[in-house]
Amino acid sequence: MITLFGEYRGTERTQGLRWVWPWMGRKKISVRQNNIHSERIKINDLRGNPIEIACNVVWRVSDTAQAAFDVDDYRTFVNIQIDAGLRTVASRHPYDDYEEHETTLRSHGEIVNGELRTELNERLSHAGIVVDEAGLTHLAYAPEIAGAMLRRQQAEAVIAARAKLVLGAVSMVEMALEKLSADEIVQLDDERRATMVSNLMVVLCGEREVSPVLNAGTLYQ
């Protein structure tokens, strides 16, 4: 970057030996890519749960004049804005969501990384900085709630699994009754139908192996 009495005159990007007038100032600013691995920071996600998060950012100077004149120290500016941008993006989403209705930090990495890159580019554009890549490198619940959240995750996983199991079982029972009626294999009254539904649901939803009981009589005895 070349200045004349403090006034920006241009940037020389071509390779080779160059000569400038002695009264013209020169300042070297690298336009190569830089890689920053942020420190782990503790923030609250969308639901208020404390989490630890860190990211990796690849950035470069695209406008040397902005990097030199629009901010005091562009490298320090980059570090501060990475921290602020990471906090902003992470607070927009919950850590996890078993109902799959929301974009989460854990399950939607590509979306979150894209948001982080966009956020950082908007923040750093004032300093002539471009972010080429940005992505999360660490994501975990804070230690003080990690045990409780693990138990919560396990409970939510069990509930979600059982909900799907029940829906599948109901669908299979309905299909079985329709098939029996359509093929006229057996005619069931309301009481027999209720008994069959009960037995099938026990078989399909039970966690243990079923021990069948043979009925030698009838349901009405």
N, C-alpha and C positions, 0 to 999 in steps of 0.2 A: 504494500500500500504506500502511495507517494503523496506527500502534502507539501504545500508551499506557504510558509508563514502561518502554519496551522490550518490552512484550508485544504480540503481534500481535492486531489487532482486526478486520481485514478488508481487502478490496481494492475500490476504487471503479473500476468499468469503464465506467460510463455517461458519455456526452458532456455537456459544458456546464460552467458555473461551479459550483464546490463550495466549501464553507466548513467548516473544522474548528476545534475548540478549540485555542487557542495552545499548550497543554501536550501536545497530541497530536502525535506525530512523523509525518512524511510522507516517503515515498521513492518516486520514480518509477522504475518498471521497465517497459520497453517490452514489449508482447506481440505486436508485429509480427514478421513472418517475417524471419529473418536468413540471409544467404548466405555460406558460407565455402568458399573454394577452398584446399585443404590444400597444403602444400609437398610436393615430391617426396621420398619417403623410400626408403631401400634396405633391403630385407628378403630373407629366403630363402623361396622357395615350398615346397610340400610335399616336393619332391624335393631340396631343399637348394640350388637354383640361385639366385644373387643376382639380384634384379630391382628395378627402379625403378617406383614406383606412386604415384599421387595420386588424390584424390577431391574431389567437390563435395557439400556438405551444405546443405540448407535446414532450418532449425530455428526454433523459437519457444518462448517461455516460456508454459507452461500453468498453472502454479501459482506465483504470485509469492511466496508465503510460503516454499515450499521453496527457490526460487531465492535468496531473501534470507538465510534462516537456516540451511539445511542444508549449504551450501557457503560457503567463504570468498569466492570471486569466481566467479560462475557463468559468466562469459565465458571466463575462463582455464580453468575446469573443462571447458567444452565443447571447447576447442581440444585439451586434453590427451587427453580421451576419444576424440575423433575420430582422433587419431594412434594411440592404443592399439587402438581397434576396427578400424581399417584393417589394422594389423599382424596382429591375430588372424584376421580373415577371410582375408586373402591367404595366410597360412601354412597354411590348411586345404586348399588346392587347388594343383595343379601349374599352371605357366604354360601349357603346351600338352600335348596327348596325341593323336597321330595314330591311335591304336587306338580312340579314342572310347569308352573304357570308364569314364572319370571326368569329373566336372564340372571344367572348366578355367577359368582366369581370362580367357583370350583368347576362347574360343568360347561361353561361357555367361554373357554379361554380365547378362542379366536375373536369373538365379538368384543370381549373386554380389552384384548390387546389392540384391536383396531380403534376402540374409543380412546385408549391411552395415547396412542400415536397421534390421533387427531387433536386431542387436548394439548399435548406438548407442542405440536406444530403451531397451534394458535397462540400459545403463550410465548414461544421462542421466536416467532416471526418478527417481533419488534427488534430483535437483536441480530437479524440476518442469519438465524440458525435453522437448519432443516433436520428433522428427525427421520431417518430412513427405516429404522426398526425399533420396536418397543414391545416388551413382553414381560409377564410376571415370572419370577424365578423362585419365589417362596410365597406360600400361602398356608396359614394355619390359624386355628383359634389361639388366643392368648393363653398362657399356661394356667392362669387362675380359673378359667372356665373350661379348659380342654376336656377334663374328665366328665363334667356334667353334660357338655355338648355331645360327647361321644355316646353317652347313654341315651341322650335324646335322639341322636341319629339312628341308633340301633332300634329304639322304640318306633320311630317313624318308619323305618325300613320294614319292621315286622307288620305294622298296621297296613302299609301300602301293599305288601305281599299278600296279606290275608284278604284285603279288599279285592285284589285281582283274582285270588283263588275263589272267592265266593261268587264273583261275577261269572267266572268260567264254569263253576259247578252248576249255577242256575241255568246257564245256557245249555249245558249237557243234559240236565234233567228235563228241560223243556223239549229238547230234541228227542230224547228217549221216549217221552210220553207221546209225542206226535208220531213217531215211527211205529210205536205199538198200536196206536189207534188207526193209522193209515193202512197198516198191513193186516189189521184185524186179528192180531196175534192173541190178544186178550182184551176183554171188556172190563173196564174198571169203573166202579161207582165212586162217589166222592170220598167215601171213607178209605177204600182201597188205594185210590189215587193219592190221598194225603199220606197214607202209610208208606207208599212207594217213594214219594218225594222225600219224606223224612229219612228213610233208609239210605237213599242215594246221596243225600246231602251229608249224612254221617260218613259214608264211605269216601266221598270225594273230598271232604274238608277235614277229616280226622287226621291227626298226626301219627297215630299208631296203626299197625296192621289190624284189619278187621277180622273178627272171629264170627263167621256166620252162624246163625241159629236157625235150624230147620224147624218149621212149624208143621206138625203132623195133623193139626186140626184146621179150623177156619178162624177167621178174624171175629166171627160172631158167636163163638162158643166161650 
